[in-house]
Amino acid sequence: MSELATGVDIFEQANAYNVAGEYDKAEALYDQLLTQNHDNPGLLATLGTMYLMMKKPGMAMVLLHASLDKSKKKAPEVLTNLGLAYKFSGFPDKALKYMRQAINDKNAMPESYATYSAMFVENGDPDEAIKICKQAINKDPELALAHWNMSLALLEKGEWETAWDEYDWGFAAKTRVDRLYEDIPVWDGSPNKTVWVYGEQGIGDEIMFASMLPDMMKTNTVILESHRRLVTLFENSFGVTCYGTREEAVIDWPKNHKIDARISIGSLGKFYRRSREAFNGMPYIKADPLLPMGDKLRVGISWTGGKKASRVQRRTIPLSWWKSILTNESNGVEFVSLQYTDSEDEIKQVNDMGFHIKEYPQSKADDYAETARLVKSCDLVISCCTSVVHLAGSMGVPTWVMVPAAPAWRYQQKGPMPWYRSVRLYRQPSRDGDAWIPVVQRIGCDLEELVKQSKQEAA
């Protein structure tokens, strides 16, 4: 860059790097500008927002606070971004505080409303989320994020008829990933077509949405694209051609087929699950051959779920808290780990207390068909909210799930989980950190009763 370049030139170049995602280059130029303009609220806000995009919420908070301190007027977009920084740092109360300030400003952008609504989606208040989403949509009918958050709230409430129509806004909001190939159109529900169905989101989501494939295959030929770990499982269960390439940006296998249309697997809901009655809850995934079983009641357990920091914390029940469940070992229960993440240290710690949780390589197998063999061999699965729940439910394995007070929409605001008849939900009574203890104790008592019943039936 020329030595004669002005501050405006540098700022424009920094913004160009920022938009292109070349954050290191943008950061260097913003820093250069800050040495001469350290009190400039717009520059502080811009750099703070970039740090937010870089997933550095601590740096973002410092700069965004500095921007607000230097500003005569509190810009709603800066308040919203500060709220997001607190949200990503695990401070929901402060996040709500600043987001609320943003929407109370008469110049608040509809994006601020949409961002604010997400807090209520995640906090288990879908009614409030819907109300705020409607305010955002009234300001901007094409605001994708507002429609997307609306869909999640409607799904949580089980308002299927309207929820699925909003759900496809996830593509425009970039919270769902679409798959494009040449000029293949999106499937419109017509029969007698060869349709490329591609997976999305997490492995558990793919398994859950796959419950709709049998409905679709009654009138259409399906070519499936899934996560690579699910290929064997899906081919064995549905008898379809399956490619494990859904995470690959470039593919060429579609040219080997005459494909009439394409659709994301999550979008099948608008055709096949538009009412509660449309969920039959019957098993649809097959696992064979099963792992050998002994004479004891085999219970598979999983206690950590989620990837994002907030979700892991919300969905994790430390294994050391499971004593009232694990004590049933003395009654003839065999516990096996279904935990996919590294868990050797936790298991050793609990086993050193006198328990005997078993580990099988299938729990961490790269091919989920192997994990399915282990899960299917269980008489019961007890788990937090993780993909194992979907695997067990899809095979009809009795499953007891510890559900947080503010769960993801898949577990519904209230009532049973519609996707699987074999799944029973044990809901957290409050959001307090120790609110898992009564859930664990209740399951421990119910497992004791199940063991007694099994012994009576065997006698």
C-alpha positions in Angstrom: 0.0 0.0 0.0 1.3 3.4 -0.9 2.8 5.5 1.9 0.6 8.3 0.7 -2.5 6.3 1.3 -5.1 8.2 3.4 -6.9 6.9 6.5 -10.0 6.5 4.4 -8.1 4.4 1.9 -6.8 2.2 4.7 -10.2 1.9 6.3 -11.8 0.9 3.0 -9.1 -1.7 2.4 -9.5 -3.1 5.9 -13.3 -3.3 5.4 -12.7 -5.2 2.2 -10.4 -7.7 3.9 -13.0 -8.0 6.7 -15.9 -8.8 4.3 -13.7 -11.3 2.5 -12.9 -13.1 5.8 -9.2 -12.2 5.7 -9.2 -11.2 9.3 -5.5 -11.1 9.9 -5.0 -8.5 7.1 -8.0 -6.5 8.3 -6.8 -6.6 11.9 -3.4 -5.2 11.0 -4.9 -2.2 9.1 -7.6 -1.5 11.8 -4.7 -1.6 14.4 -2.8 0.9 12.3 -5.9 3.2 12.2 -6.4 2.8 16.0 -3.0 4.2 16.8 -4.2 7.5 15.5 -7.9 7.2 16.2 -8.1 5.3 19.4 -11.2 7.3 20.5 -13.2 6.7 17.3 -16.4 4.9 18.3 -17.1 3.7 14.8 -13.7 2.2 14.4 -13.9 0.5 17.8 -17.3 -0.9 16.9 -16.1 -2.2 13.6 -13.1 -4.0 15.0 -15.2 -5.3 17.9 -17.7 -6.7 15.5 -14.9 -8.4 13.5 -13.6 -10.0 16.7 -17.2 -11.3 17.2 -17.1 -12.9 13.8 -13.7 -14.4 14.6 -15.2 -16.1 17.7 -13.2 -13.9 20.1 -16.1 -12.6 22.3 -13.8 -11.3 25.0 -12.0 -8.9 22.7 -15.3 -8.0 21.1 -16.8 -7.1 24.5 -13.9 -4.8 25.4 -14.0 -2.9 22.1 -17.8 -2.7 21.8 -18.0 -1.4 25.4 -15.3 1.2 24.5 -17.3 2.2 21.4 -20.5 2.8 23.5 -18.5 4.7 26.1 -17.2 7.1 23.4 -20.5 7.5 21.6 -23.0 10.2 22.4 -25.7 7.9 21.0 -25.9 4.2 21.7 -26.2 2.6 18.2 -28.7 -0.3 18.3 -26.4 -2.5 16.2 -23.5 -2.1 18.6 -25.8 -3.0 21.5 -27.0 -6.1 19.7 -23.4 -7.2 18.9 -22.4 -6.6 22.5 -25.3 -8.8 23.5 -24.1 -11.5 21.2 -20.6 -11.3 22.6 -22.0 -11.8 26.1 -24.2 -14.7 24.8 -21.2 -16.5 23.3 -19.3 -15.9 26.5 -22.0 -17.7 28.6 -23.6 -14.6 30.2 -27.2 -14.8 29.0 -28.6 -12.2 31.5 -26.2 -9.6 30.2 -26.9 -10.6 26.6 -30.6 -10.0 27.2 -29.9 -6.7 28.8 -28.0 -5.2 25.9 -30.3 -6.8 23.2 -33.3 -5.4 25.0 -31.7 -1.9 25.0 -31.2 -2.3 21.2 -34.8 -3.1 20.3 -36.1 -0.3 22.6 -34.3 2.2 20.4 -36.7 3.9 17.9 -34.1 3.3 15.2 -33.7 -0.4 15.9 -33.1 -2.4 12.8 -35.2 -5.6 12.2 -32.0 -7.6 12.5 -31.8 -6.6 16.2 -35.3 -8.0 16.8 -34.3 -11.3 15.0 -31.2 -11.6 17.1 -33.1 -10.9 20.3 -35.7 -13.5 19.4 -33.0 -16.2 19.3 -32.4 -15.8 23.1 -36.0 -16.9 23.7 -35.7 -19.8 21.3 -32.7 -21.0 23.3 -34.2 -20.2 26.7 -37.4 -22.3 26.2 -39.8 -19.4 25.7 -41.1 -20.0 22.2 -44.2 -17.8 22.6 -42.0 -14.8 23.3 -39.7 -15.7 20.5 -42.6 -15.9 18.0 -43.9 -12.5 19.2 -40.5 -10.8 18.6 -40.0 -12.6 15.3 -43.4 -11.2 14.1 -42.2 -7.7 15.0 -39.0 -8.2 13.0 -41.0 -9.6 10.0 -43.4 -6.7 10.1 -40.3 -4.4 9.7 -38.7 -6.6 7.0 -40.9 -9.4 5.5 -37.8 -10.9 3.8 -35.6 -11.1 6.9 -34.5 -14.7 6.8 -33.2 -15.0 10.4 -36.5 -13.9 11.8 -38.4 -16.5 9.8 -35.8 -19.1 10.8 -36.1 -18.4 14.5 -39.9 -18.4 14.1 -39.6 -21.9 12.6 -37.7 -23.2 15.6 -40.1 -21.7 18.1 -43.1 -23.2 16.1 -41.4 -26.6 15.9 -40.8 -26.6 19.7 -44.5 -25.9 20.2 -45.5 -28.7 17.8 -47.2 -26.3 15.4 -46.1 -28.4 12.5 -48.5 -27.0 9.9 -46.9 -23.6 9.9 -43.4 -24.5 11.3 -42.1 -26.4 8.2 -43.0 -23.6 5.8 -40.8 -21.3 7.9 -38.1 -23.9 8.3 -36.7 -23.5 4.7 -35.8 -19.9 5.5 -32.8 -21.5 7.2 -31.1 -21.7 3.8 -31.3 -17.9 3.3 -30.3 -17.4 6.9 -27.3 -19.6 6.3 -28.1 -21.8 9.3 -28.9 -24.7 6.9 -26.6 -25.7 4.1 -28.2 -26.4 0.7 -26.6 -28.6 -2.0 -26.5 -27.3 -5.6 -25.5 -29.2 -8.7 -25.9 -27.9 -12.2 -29.5 -27.1 -12.8 -31.2 -29.8 -10.8 -34.4 -28.3 -9.3 -35.7 -28.5 -5.8 -38.3 -31.4 -5.4 -41.9 -30.1 -5.2 -43.4 -33.3 -3.8 -44.3 -34.8 -7.1 -44.4 -38.6 -7.4 -42.5 -40.9 -9.7 -39.3 -39.0 -9.6 -35.7 -39.9 -8.9 -34.8 -37.5 -6.0 -31.4 -36.7 -4.5 -31.9 -36.3 -0.8 -29.0 -34.8 1.1 -28.4 -34.8 4.9 -27.8 -31.7 7.0 -26.9 -30.5 10.4 -25.8 -33.2 12.9 -25.7 -36.9 12.7 -28.6 -37.2 15.1 -30.7 -34.8 12.9 -29.9 -37.0 9.8 -31.1 -40.1 11.6 -34.2 -38.3 12.9 -35.2 -36.8 9.5 -34.5 -40.2 7.8 -37.7 -41.4 9.5 -39.5 -39.7 6.6 -37.6 -41.6 3.8 -39.9 -44.6 3.9 -42.9 -42.3 3.3 -41.1 -40.7 0.3 -39.9 -44.0 -1.1 -43.5 -45.2 -1.5 -43.8 -43.0 -4.6 -40.3 -42.0 -5.5 -36.8 -43.4 -6.1 -34.3 -41.9 -3.6 -30.6 -41.4 -4.0 -29.2 -40.5 -0.6 -26.2 -38.3 0.4 -25.3 -38.5 4.1 -22.5 -38.0 6.6 -19.8 -40.6 5.8 -20.4 -42.3 9.1 -24.0 -43.1 8.2 -23.6 -44.7 4.8 -23.6 -48.4 5.8 -26.4 -47.8 8.3 -28.7 -46.1 5.7 -27.9 -48.5 2.9 -28.7 -51.5 5.2 -31.9 -49.9 6.5 -33.4 -48.4 3.3 -31.8 -50.4 0.5 -30.9 -47.2 -1.3 -27.7 -46.0 -3.0 -26.0 -43.7 -0.5 -22.9 -41.4 -0.8 -21.1 -40.2 2.3 -20.1 -36.9 0.7 -22.4 -34.4 2.3 -19.6 -32.5 3.9 -17.5 -32.3 0.7 -17.8 -29.0 -1.2 -17.1 -30.6 -4.6 -18.8 -33.7 -5.8 -19.2 -35.4 -9.2 -21.2 -38.6 -8.5 -24.6 -37.0 -9.5 -23.5 -37.1 -13.1 -23.7 -40.9 -12.9 -27.5 -40.8 -12.3 -30.5 -39.4 -14.0 -31.7 -37.2 -11.2 -35.0 -35.3 -11.5 -34.9 -33.2 -8.4 -33.0 -32.6 -5.1 -34.1 -31.8 -1.6 -32.6 -31.4 1.9 -33.7 -34.2 4.2 -34.9 -31.7 6.8 -37.3 -30.2 4.2 -39.2 -33.4 3.9 -41.1 -32.4 7.0 -43.3 -30.0 5.0 -44.6 -33.0 2.9 -44.8 -35.8 5.5 -45.0 -34.3 9.1 -47.6 -31.6 8.9 -49.6 -32.8 11.9 -48.9 -34.7 15.1 -50.8 -37.7 13.7 -48.3 -37.9 10.9 -45.6 -39.1 13.3 -46.0 -42.9 13.6 -42.9 -43.3 15.8 -42.1 -46.8 14.5 -38.6 -48.2 14.1 -36.9 -47.8 10.7 -33.2 -48.3 11.3 -31.7 -51.8 11.2 -28.6 -53.1 13.0 -27.1 -56.6 12.4 -25.5 -58.6 13.7 -26.0 -57.7 17.4 -23.2 -57.9 19.9 -23.2 -60.9 22.2 -25.3 -60.3 25.4 -25.0 -61.9 28.8 -27.6 -62.8 31.4 -27.7 -59.3 32.9 -29.9 -56.4 31.9 -27.7 -54.3 29.6 -28.0 -50.6 29.9 -26.2 -48.2 27.6 -25.3 -44.8 29.0 -24.2 -41.5 27.5 -23.7 -38.3 29.6 -22.1 -35.6 27.4 -23.7 -34.1 24.3 -23.3 -31.1 22.0 -20.4 -29.3 20.4 -20.9 -25.6 21.2 -19.7 -24.6 24.6 -23.2 -23.5 25.9 -24.9 -26.7 24.5 -22.3 -29.0 26.1 -22.8 -27.4 29.5 -26.6 -27.5 29.1 -26.7 -31.1 28.0 -24.0 -32.7 30.2 -24.7 -34.6 33.3 -21.3 -35.6 34.8 -20.9 -39.3 35.2 -19.9 -38.8 38.8 -23.5 -37.7 39.4 -25.0 -41.0 38.2 -24.5 -42.9 41.5 -28.2 -43.5 42.1 -28.5 -45.0 38.6 -25.2 -47.0 38.7 -26.0 -48.6 42.1 -28.5 -50.8 40.2 -25.4 -52.7 39.1 -25.7 -54.8 42.3 -29.2 -55.8 41.2 -28.0 -57.4 38.0 -27.5 -54.5 35.6 -24.6 -54.3 33.2 -23.7 -50.7 32.2 -21.9 -50.1 28.9 -20.6 -46.7 27.7 -22.2 -45.3 24.6 -20.1 -42.1 24.9 -18.4 -41.1 21.6 -16.2 -38.4 23.1 -13.0 -39.2 25.1 -14.3 -40.5 28.4 -11.7 -42.9 29.7 -10.7 -40.7 32.6 -14.3 -40.2 33.7 -15.1 -43.9 33.5 -11.9 -44.8 35.4 -12.8 -42.3 38.1 -16.3 -43.8 38.6 -15.0 -47.4 38.3 -12.5 -46.7 41.0 -15.5 -46.0 43.2 -16.5 -49.7 42.9 -18.6 -49.7 39.6 -17.8 -51.6 36.4 -18.9 -49.6 33.4 -17.8 -51.5 30.3 -16.4 -50.0 27.1 -16.7 -51.5 23.7 -14.9 -50.1 20.6 -18.2 -49.9 18.8 -19.1 -46.8 20.9 -16.4 -44.8 19.1 -16.6 -46.5 15.8 -16.2 -44.3 12.7 -18.9 -46.4 11.0 -22.2 -45.7 12.9 -23.5 -49.1 11.8 -21.1 -50.6 14.3 -22.4 -48.3 17.0 -25.9 -49.3 16.1 -25.0 -53.0 16.8 -23.9 -52.0 20.3 -27.0 -49.8 21.0 -29.4 -52.5 19.6 -27.9 -55.0 22.0 -29.0 -52.9 25.0 -32.2 -53.6 26.8 -32.3 -49.9 27.7 -30.5 -46.7 26.9 -30.2 -43.8 29.4 -28.7 -40.7 27.9 -28.5 -36.9 27.8 -29.6 -35.2 24.6 -27.2 -36.5 22.0 -27.2 -38.5 18.7 -27.4 -41.8 20.6 -31.0 -40.9 21.5 -31.9 -40.7 17.8 -30.0 -43.9 17.0 -31.7 -45.9 19.8 -35.2 -44.4 19.1 -34.9 -45.1 15.4 -34.3 -48.8 16.2 -37.1 -49.0 18.8 -34.7 -49.5 21.7 -36.3 -48.3 25.0 -34.6 -45.0 25.8 -34.8 -42.7 28.8 -33.5 -39.2 28.1 -32.5 -36.5 30.5 -33.8 -33.3 29.0 -32.8 -29.8 30.0 -35.4 -27.3 31.1 -34.8 -25.4 27.8 -34.3 -28.1 25.3 -33.8 -28.0 21.5 -37.0 -28.1 19.6 -36.6 -31.8 18.8 -37.6 -32.6 22.4 -40.6 -30.3 22.3 -41.8 -27.7 24.9 -43.9 -30.4 26.6 -45.2 -33.9 26.1 -43.4 -36.9 24.5 -40.9 -36.8 21.7 -43.1 -37.5 18.6 -40.3 -39.0 16.5 -39.9 -42.2 18.5 -42.4 -44.3 20.5 -39.7 -46.0 22.5 -38.2 -42.8 23.9 -39.3 -41.5 27.4 -38.3 -38.0 28.4 -37.2 -37.0 31.9 -37.4 -33.2 32.0 -35.2 -31.0 34.2 -37.5 -29.2 36.7 -35.6 -26.0 36.6 -32.5 -24.4 35.1 -30.4 -24.5 38.3 -27.0 -26.1 38.0 -28.0 -28.9 40.4 -31.4 -29.5 38.8 -30.1 -32.7 37.3 -29.9 -34.4 40.6 -33.7 -35.1 41.0 -33.8 -36.3 37.4 -31.0 -38.8 38.0 -32.6 -39.9 41.3 -35.9 -40.5 39.6 -34.3 -42.5 36.8 -32.4 -44.5 39.4 -35.7 -45.4 41.1 -37.4 -46.2 37.8 -34.5 -48.5 36.8 -34.7 -50.3 40.1 -38.4 -50.9 39.4 -37.7 -52.1 35.9 -35.1 -54.6 37.2 -37.6 -56.0 39.7 -40.2 -56.3 37.0 -37.8 -58.1 34.7 -36.9 -60.6 37.5 -40.6 -61.3 38.2 -41.3 -61.9 34.5 -38.3 -64.2 34.3 -39.3 -66.2 37.4 
